[in-house]
Amino acid sequence: MKGLFKVKREIISSIRKKEIQLEQLQQHIDKSDVCSDLYNKVLIEKAILKKQLEDLQNNTLVNRIKHLLPRKEKLICDYFKGN
């Protein structure tokens, strides 16, 4: 169980770092295409981290069984559901 809490803390820490990066980049997205692209990349990375955290929090017996079954391919829109 200690490993699970460590992973959760690392993900939460990464999400906070992404939020700081987004705040800094938001000031410059209109000025540069590179900043705009980087902002979009960081936004997607944050969404992926949030989905991983959500998956860890919903790690019940039923969800463990679901992982054994064949899964459909995840789409980018799956990471933004529930936001």
N, CA, C and O of each residue as an XYZ file, in Angstrom:
332
protein
N       0.811     -1.202      0.000
C       0.000      0.000      0.000
C       0.855      1.267      0.000
O       0.451      2.286     -0.561
N       2.042      1.210      0.630
C       2.889      2.391      0.675
C       3.301      2.823     -0.727
O       3.415      4.015     -1.009
N       3.521      1.850     -1.598
C       3.900      2.162     -2.969
C       2.802      2.913     -3.693
O       3.076      3.819     -4.480
N       1.546      2.536     -3.427
C       0.403      3.191     -4.058
C       0.323      4.655     -3.638
O       0.076      5.535     -4.463
N       0.536      4.910     -2.337
C       0.483      6.295     -1.858
C       1.619      7.120     -2.435
O       1.445      8.302     -2.732
N       2.779      6.500     -2.593
C       3.920      7.206     -3.174
C       3.631      7.579     -4.622
O       3.941      8.686     -5.061
N       3.031      6.643     -5.365
C       2.679      6.909     -6.764
C       1.655      8.040     -6.835
O       1.768      8.928     -7.680
N       0.656      8.010     -5.951
C      -0.353      9.071     -5.939
C       0.284     10.430     -5.663
O      -0.039     11.417     -6.324
N       1.191     10.479     -4.682
C       1.859     11.741     -4.356
C       2.682     12.248     -5.536
O       2.703     13.446     -5.818
N       3.359     11.329     -6.224
C       4.162     11.731     -7.380
C       3.277     12.278     -8.494
O       3.630     13.266     -9.139
N       2.143     11.648     -8.720
C       1.226     12.114     -9.766
C       0.657     13.476     -9.391
O       0.584     14.371    -10.233
N       0.257     13.637     -8.143
C      -0.280     14.928     -7.694
C       0.781     16.017     -7.815
O       0.483     17.137     -8.231
N       2.005     15.690     -7.454
C       3.107     16.647     -7.595
C       3.323     17.018     -9.059
O       3.540     18.187     -9.378
N       3.266     16.036     -9.938
C       3.426     16.302    -11.370
C       2.296     17.166    -11.909
O       2.523     18.040    -12.745
N       1.085     16.924    -11.434
C      -0.063     17.731    -11.866
C       0.145     19.187    -11.439
O      -0.126     20.107    -12.210
N       0.623     19.390    -10.217
C       0.875     20.758     -9.738
C       1.938     21.451    -10.591
O       1.807     22.630    -10.919
N       2.994     20.711    -10.948
C       4.033     21.280    -11.798
C       3.471     21.669    -13.162
O       3.810     22.720    -13.706
N       2.609     20.813    -13.711
C       1.994     21.112    -15.011
C       1.116     22.352    -14.907
O       1.086     23.165    -15.831
N       0.400     22.509    -13.795
C      -0.438     23.691    -13.612
C       0.406     24.967    -13.572
O       0.020     25.993    -14.132
N       1.554     24.895    -12.908
C       2.460     26.051    -12.859
C       2.979     26.369    -14.257
O       3.037     27.531    -14.660
N       3.354     25.325    -14.991
C       3.828     25.532    -16.366
C       2.738     26.162    -17.220
O       3.007     27.061    -18.018
N       1.506     25.690    -17.051
C       0.395     26.236    -17.839
C       0.173     27.710    -17.517
O      -0.080     28.513    -18.415
N       0.267     28.068    -16.238
C       0.100     29.468    -15.852
C       1.163     30.347    -16.508
O       0.870     31.441    -16.991
N       2.390     29.857    -16.517
C       3.480     30.626    -17.105
C       3.331     30.720    -18.616
O       3.577     31.775    -19.199
N       2.937     29.641    -19.245
C       2.822     29.632    -20.704
C       1.607     30.416    -21.201
O       1.620     30.962    -22.304
N       0.566     30.466    -20.382
C      -0.664     31.135    -20.804
C      -0.418     32.612    -21.133
O      -1.105     33.186    -21.978
N       0.550     33.211    -20.471
C       0.861     34.616    -20.721
C       1.481     34.822    -22.099
O       1.472     35.935    -22.625
N       2.021     33.749    -22.684
C       2.784     33.885    -23.923
C       2.175     33.149    -25.115
O       2.763     33.152    -26.197
N       1.005     32.516    -24.942
C       0.473     31.713    -26.049
C       0.071     32.557    -27.253
O       0.086     32.071    -28.384
N      -0.285     33.801    -27.021
C      -0.659     34.665    -28.141
C       0.561     35.238    -28.863
O       0.452     35.706    -29.996
N       1.705     35.200    -28.217
C       2.901     35.819    -28.768
C       3.716     34.887    -29.653
O       4.446     35.345    -30.532
N       3.595     33.571    -29.422
C       4.467     32.641    -30.124
C       3.752     31.330    -30.411
O       3.028     30.802    -29.567
N       3.969     30.814    -31.615
C       3.401     29.511    -31.957
C       4.052     28.402    -31.141
O       3.398     27.421    -30.787
N       5.326     28.555    -30.845
C       6.032     27.552    -30.043
C       5.427     27.477    -28.645
O       5.218     26.386    -28.117
N       5.149     28.621    -28.050
C       4.532     28.644    -26.722
C       3.123     28.060    -26.768
O       2.706     27.351    -25.851
N       2.413     28.354    -27.810
C       1.071     27.809    -27.968
C       1.104     26.285    -28.083
O       0.305     25.591    -27.455
N       2.031     25.774    -28.885
C       2.169     24.326    -29.031
C       2.600     23.676    -27.721
O       2.101     22.612    -27.354
N       3.518     24.314    -27.027
C       3.983     23.790    -25.750
C       2.858     23.802    -24.716
O       2.726     22.868    -23.924
N       2.052     24.855    -24.728
C       0.905     24.942    -23.825
C      -0.041     23.770    -24.072
O      -0.501     23.125    -23.129
N      -0.328     23.502    -25.343
C      -1.216     22.387    -25.678
C      -0.632     21.050    -25.245
O      -1.357     20.176    -24.769
N       0.671     20.892    -25.410
C       1.340     19.653    -25.015
C       1.249     19.450    -23.503
O       0.936     18.354    -23.037
N       1.522     20.504    -22.744
C       1.468     20.412    -21.285
C       0.042     20.157    -20.823
O      -0.174     19.422    -19.860
N      -0.925     20.750    -21.493
C      -2.333     20.537    -21.156
C      -2.713     19.064    -21.341
O      -3.414     18.494    -20.504
N      -2.260     18.459    -22.414
C      -2.529     17.044    -22.659
C      -1.826     16.176    -21.616
O      -2.405     15.211    -21.118
N      -0.585     16.515    -21.288
C       0.152     15.758    -20.268
C      -0.563     15.828    -18.923
O      -0.632     14.832    -18.203
N      -1.093     16.999    -18.581
C      -1.831     17.154    -17.327
C      -3.097     16.303    -17.342
O      -3.437     15.674    -16.340
N      -3.789     16.284    -18.471
C      -5.003     15.469    -18.579
C      -4.676     13.983    -18.414
O      -5.435     13.249    -17.782
N      -3.573     13.547    -18.966
C      -3.159     12.151    -18.833
C      -2.856     11.830    -17.369
O      -3.253     10.779    -16.866
N      -2.161     12.729    -16.695
C      -1.848     12.527    -15.277
C      -3.119     12.480    -14.429
O      -3.234     11.658    -13.520
N      -4.069     13.363    -14.730
C      -5.328     13.360    -13.987
C      -6.078     12.051    -14.197
O      -6.690     11.526    -13.266
N      -6.032     11.523    -15.422
C      -6.679     10.247    -15.712
C      -5.985      9.111    -14.958
O      -6.653      8.214    -14.443
N      -4.659      9.142    -14.890
C      -3.926      8.122    -14.142
C      -4.282      8.178    -12.663
O      -4.460      7.139    -12.028
N      -4.387      9.382    -12.111
C      -4.759      9.539    -10.715
C      -6.174      9.021    -10.477
O      -6.432      8.334     -9.490
N      -7.069      9.348    -11.368
C      -8.446      8.870    -11.262
C      -8.485      7.346    -11.309
O      -9.221      6.718    -10.547
N      -7.701      6.756    -12.195
C      -7.646      5.301    -12.297
C      -7.110      4.678    -11.017
O      -7.596      3.629    -10.592
N      -6.120      5.304    -10.396
C      -5.584      4.795     -9.134
C      -6.623      4.869     -8.019
O      -6.720      3.961     -7.193
N      -7.391      5.940     -7.997
C      -8.394      6.116     -6.951
C      -9.570      5.172     -7.144
O     -10.245      4.823     -6.175
N      -9.822      4.761     -8.360
C     -10.924      3.847     -8.647
C     -10.441      2.407     -8.771
O     -11.097      1.589     -9.415
N      -9.315      2.094     -8.167
C      -8.704      0.785     -8.294
C      -9.393     -0.211     -7.360
O      -8.844     -0.579     -6.321
N     -10.585     -0.639     -7.733
C     -11.334     -1.615     -6.950
C     -11.187     -2.987     -7.588
O     -10.552     -3.132     -8.633
N     -11.771     -3.977     -6.961
C     -11.703     -5.342     -7.471
C     -12.327     -5.429     -8.859
O     -11.805     -6.120     -9.734
N     -13.438     -4.733     -9.063
C     -14.109     -4.750    -10.368
C     -13.203     -4.161    -11.436
O     -13.101     -4.699    -12.539
N     -12.550     -3.061    -11.110
C     -11.643     -2.433    -12.072
C     -10.428     -3.309    -12.355
O      -9.919     -3.322    -13.475
N      -9.965     -4.040    -11.347
C      -8.852     -4.955    -11.574
C      -9.246     -6.057    -12.549
O      -8.451     -6.468    -13.395
N     -10.480     -6.527    -12.421
C     -10.973     -7.561    -13.341
C     -11.108     -6.980    -14.740
O     -10.827     -7.668    -15.722
N     -11.529     -5.735    -14.848
C     -11.657     -5.086    -16.153
C     -10.319     -5.048    -16.886
O     -10.274     -5.153    -18.111
N      -9.235     -4.899    -16.136
C      -7.915     -4.835    -16.754
C      -7.522     -6.172    -17.377
O      -6.682     -6.217    -18.276
N      -8.121     -7.245    -16.907
C      -7.824     -8.558    -17.479
C      -8.558     -8.784    -18.796
O      -8.123     -9.572    -19.635
N      -9.670     -8.088    -18.964
C     -10.462     -8.220    -20.181
C      -9.866     -7.363    -21.286
O      -9.196     -6.369    -21.005
N     -10.099     -7.733    -22.527
C      -9.587     -6.894    -23.628
C     -10.193     -5.495    -23.550
O     -11.386     -5.323    -23.297
N      -9.331     -4.498    -23.777
C      -9.791     -3.110    -23.693
C      -9.839     -2.484    -25.073
O      -9.111     -2.861    -25.991
N     -10.725     -1.516    -25.175
C     -10.746     -0.754    -26.421
C      -9.646      0.291    -26.354
O      -9.201      0.674    -25.272
N      -9.225      0.735    -27.484
C      -8.165      1.731    -27.573
C      -8.664      3.057    -27.021
O      -9.791      3.465    -27.301
N      -7.813      3.745    -26.222
C      -8.194      5.040    -25.662
C      -8.011      6.121    -26.712
O      -7.040      6.129    -27.468
N      -8.951      7.011    -26.734
C      -8.889      8.168    -27.618
C      -8.501      9.385    -26.794
O      -8.636      9.379    -25.571
N      -8.024     10.418    -27.452
C      -7.618     11.624    -26.739
C      -8.797     12.249    -26.000
O      -8.610     12.851    -24.942
N      -9.989     12.117    -26.532
C     -11.159     12.704    -25.879
C     -11.480     11.991    -24.562
O     -12.134     12.570    -23.695
N     -11.025     10.731    -24.399
C     -11.258      9.997    -23.155
C     -10.564     10.667    -21.971
O     -11.041     10.569    -20.840
N      -9.447     11.343    -22.219
C      -8.709     11.988    -21.154
C      -9.403     13.271    -20.674
O      -9.105     13.755    -19.582
N     -10.309     13.821    -21.462
C     -10.954     15.060    -21.101
C     -12.376     14.862    -20.589
O     -13.054     15.839    -20.271
N     -12.837     13.627    -20.503
C     -14.175     13.367    -19.980
C     -14.180     13.678    -18.497
O     -13.223     13.371    -17.785
N     -15.249     14.280    -18.037
C     -15.391     14.574    -16.630
C     -14.742     15.870    -16.173
O     -14.776     16.193    -14.986
N     -14.152     16.615    -17.096
C     -13.530     17.903    -16.725
C     -14.503     19.019    -16.938
O     -14.177     20.179    -16.687
